Amino acid sequence: MTSDIGATMSREGQWFQPADASPDAAVRLFLLPHAGSGAIIYREWESLLPPDIAPQAVTLPGRHNRREEVSYEEWDPLLDALHEAVLAEADDGRPFAFFGHCLGAQLAFRLAIRMEEEGGPSPVMVGMSGWSPQGFFIPTEEQSRMPDPELVEWIKKLGSFPAEVYDNPEMLALVVPALRADLRVSAKYVDDGAGVRCPLASYGGASDPLQEHPDAMKHWTGRSPRYLGHSEYPGGHFYIDQHAQAVTTHFAQRLLRLVTAEVG
């Protein structure tokens, strides 16, 4: 089956792909991508997830078919805009969840915190992949402004982008501006020790070069009273590409169990 997430890219101003969640699904799943990318990184997920879960992947301004739009370079305005977009989309009363990888995990986590604090609709579960609030690499503003050749070599050493991108000049030309903007956003992130009340599960690659401390993922234990544990897979920062089936199966089982329990 061809995934709607991979079949078309976002139109201008369109945050989610597909634009409309399946009306037959019991729960929505908002997917947030890593720095510099968009909905395309989750192109296989719709075919991997069970029909009770309707995935909608996020594309931020400044990439793919939204590349004519101005990218966000500040944390708070981006979170504000994403918050507004999610609330507008999830207005049918169905439960929803977040899953994010790298910068997407940062955004999903803070979005969940904000929604719970406001007391309105909030996720029933969040999945954190390739990032932890402590023990992970944090870019700096200066690093985001390096000349293109230096930036490409730097991110190549970090393993912070899929390998096939580096040897494709056309793809690099599209990726680098969005990546710079996202690095500036991530550089503004400040951990204040906050957590979520909803269940949280974490995922990561055993040899992720962005994980600077071996116990980084243990910090999730104190960020939710309903922490569901950490799942580690062989591979680096982009372990998720090779283990999409295992990750989606694991996450979906827990998400549907939670939704069933709430309905019951």
HUURFEN-V751425 format. One record per residue. N is the residue number from 1. RES is the residue in one letter. PHI is phi in whole degrees, 0 to 359 (none if undefined). D_LAST is the distance of its C-alpha to the last C-alpha in whole Angstrom. Layout:
BEGIN
n={N;N}
res={RES;RES}
phi={PHI;PHI}
d_last={D_LAST;D_LAST}
END
This chain:
BEGIN
n={1;2;3;4;5;6;7;8;9;10;11;12;13;14;15;16;17;18;19;20;21;22;23;24;25;26;27;28;29;30;31;32;33;34;35;36;37;38;39;40;41;42;43;44;45;46;47;48;49;50;51;52;53;54;55;56;57;58;59;60;61;62;63;64;65;66;67;68;69;70;71;72;73;74;75;76;77;78;79;80;81;82;83;84;85;86;87;88;89;90;91;92;93;94;95;96;97;98;99;100;101;102;103;104;105;106;107;108;109;110;111;112;113;114;115;116;117;118;119;120;121;122;123;124;125;126;127;128;129;130;131;132;133;134;135;136;137;138;139;140;141;142;143;144;145;146;147;148;149;150;151;152;153;154;155;156;157;158;159;160;161;162;163;164;165;166;167;168;169;170;171;172;173;174;175;176;177;178;179;180;181;182;183;184;185;186;187;188;189;190;191;192;193;194;195;196;197;198;199;200;201;202;203;204;205;206;207;208;209;210;211;212;213;214;215;216;217;218;219;220;221;222;223;224;225;226;227;228;229;230;231;232;233;234;235;236;237;238;239;240;241;242;243;244;245;246;247;248;249;250;251;252;253;254;255;256;257;258;259;260;261;262;263;264}
res={M;T;S;D;I;G;A;T;M;S;R;E;G;Q;W;F;Q;P;A;D;A;S;P;D;A;A;V;R;L;F;L;L;P;H;A;G;S;G;A;I;I;Y;R;E;W;E;S;L;L;P;P;D;I;A;P;Q;A;V;T;L;P;G;R;H;N;R;R;E;E;V;S;Y;E;E;W;D;P;L;L;D;A;L;H;E;A;V;L;A;E;A;D;D;G;R;P;F;A;F;F;G;H;C;L;G;A;Q;L;A;F;R;L;A;I;R;M;E;E;E;G;G;P;S;P;V;M;V;G;M;S;G;W;S;P;Q;G;F;F;I;P;T;E;E;Q;S;R;M;P;D;P;E;L;V;E;W;I;K;K;L;G;S;F;P;A;E;V;Y;D;N;P;E;M;L;A;L;V;V;P;A;L;R;A;D;L;R;V;S;A;K;Y;V;D;D;G;A;G;V;R;C;P;L;A;S;Y;G;G;A;S;D;P;L;Q;E;H;P;D;A;M;K;H;W;T;G;R;S;P;R;Y;L;G;H;S;E;Y;P;G;G;H;F;Y;I;D;Q;H;A;Q;A;V;T;T;H;F;A;Q;R;L;L;R;L;V;T;A;E;V;G}
phi={none;277;285;297;296;269;288;223;256;298;283;302;81;268;280;241;227;293;293;237;284;305;291;272;283;281;215;271;230;273;252;246;274;285;303;85;242;213;301;299;291;255;298;270;293;298;280;268;278;292;296;287;245;255;280;225;269;271;239;281;303;96;214;51;282;256;291;282;276;284;288;285;236;238;296;297;298;294;297;300;293;294;300;297;295;294;299;293;283;268;256;259;85;288;296;217;223;241;220;224;241;60;304;299;290;303;294;298;297;290;295;297;300;298;294;293;297;281;80;265;302;211;292;277;194;231;246;249;235;65;193;219;294;223;88;246;303;238;289;246;302;297;295;291;253;297;304;310;301;292;297;297;296;294;289;294;294;288;70;264;207;303;302;293;289;296;263;239;304;294;293;300;298;278;280;302;300;293;296;302;299;291;296;293;298;297;296;275;291;234;279;249;81;291;219;244;268;284;301;223;234;242;219;193;266;297;239;294;290;278;274;276;235;299;261;305;290;293;293;293;305;268;260;205;292;237;294;261;101;247;243;247;232;299;123;265;297;256;309;297;292;279;239;301;297;293;292;296;297;298;294;296;300;289;296;291;296;293;296;297;294;292;294;290}
d_last={32;33;31;31;31;34;36;37;37;36;38;40;38;34;32;30;30;29;29;26;23;22;20;18;17;13;15;18;20;23;26;29;32;35;38;40;38;35;33;35;34;30;32;31;27;26;27;26;22;20;19;16;18;20;23;25;28;30;34;36;39;42;41;41;41;41;44;46;44;44;42;41;43;41;38;37;38;36;33;33;34;31;29;30;29;26;25;27;25;21;22;19;16;15;14;17;18;22;24;28;31;34;34;31;29;31;30;27;27;29;27;23;25;27;24;22;25;25;22;21;19;19;18;14;17;21;23;26;29;33;33;33;34;36;39;39;41;42;44;47;48;52;50;48;52;54;56;54;56;55;51;51;52;50;47;48;49;46;44;42;42;42;45;46;46;49;51;51;53;51;48;49;50;47;45;47;47;43;43;46;44;41;43;44;40;39;42;41;38;38;36;35;33;30;26;23;20;17;17;21;22;26;28;32;35;37;40;39;42;41;39;42;41;39;37;36;32;32;32;28;27;28;27;23;22;19;21;20;24;27;28;31;33;37;38;39;38;37;35;32;35;35;32;30;28;27;26;24;22;22;20;18;16;15;14;12;10;10;8;6;5;5;4;0}
END
